[in-house]
Amino acid sequence: MTGQLLWDSDQPVQLAMLEVLVSRELVMVRALELCRLLNKLLLALNAYHLLA
């Protein structure tokens, strides 16, 4: 019974930690997408300069 009570009182903390991890993961994904976009832009610029 006490284990269940401990789990219940602990749950908001665990959920908050999970939310932090998920939001951090989302930030990493966004940063990765941004890097890919920047990479494409740089490749396009490079190709443009080679052709010009």
N, C-alpha and C positions, 0 to 999 in steps of 0.2 A: 504493500500500500504506500509506504513512504517513497519507494522508487518512482511510483507513478506521480506522486506529488512533486518530487524533485524534477521529474521530466517536464511536468506542466509549468513549473515556475521557471525552468530553464529555456523553454521553447521560444519565447520572444527574443531572447539573446541569440539563439541559434538562427532564428529567422532573419534577424537583423544582419548577422554575419553572412548569411547566404545572400541576402540582398546586396550587400557590399561586394561580395565576390562576383555576382551576376553583373552588377553595374560596371565593375572593373573590367570584366570580360567584354562587355559591350563597348566600352571605351577602346579596348585593344582592337576589337574588330573594326570599329570606325577608323582608328588610326591606320590600320592595315589597308583599308579601302582607300583612304586618302593617299597613302604612299603609292599604291598601285596606280591611282589616277595621275599622280605627279610623275611617276615613272613613264606612263604612256605619253604624257605631255612632253617630257624631256626627250623621249625617243622620237616623237613627231618633230620636235624642234631640230633635233640632230639630223634627221632625214631631210628636212627642209634646207638646212645649211649645206648639206652635202650636195643637194640638187642645185642649189642656187649658185 
